[in-house]
Amino acid sequence: MAGKDRKKQLARQRYERQEQRRQAQAARARRMKVIGSAVGVAVIAAAGVGIAVFAGKDDKSKADGPDAAATPSAKPGSAPTPRRRARPGRRRTSGPRR
């Protein structure tokens, strides 16, 4: 009878190990599902913001069409401020200085 009891004990231990492994796999699957859902929501939200930003830029460019050029935006008689130009032969590089 001792051999039969030992077999039952080993079978019970094996079942408990398998059950722990199944629970760990189920927990990992739930965690991955939550992470995947959060990433999906973030991607959709970013796409919505991007579309809103680009759609807003299109509206502004249409408003600055030929009709907008006919209306002066600066005060009459005021000269535009001159812009500073870069010196020729000097280019900025992102590499190290020599």
Secondary structure, DSSP 8 states (H G I E B T S, - for coil): -HHHHHHHHHHHHHHHHHHHHHHHHHHHHHHHHHHHHHHHHHHHHHHHHHHHHHHHHHHHHHHTSHHHHHS--S-TT----------TT----SS---
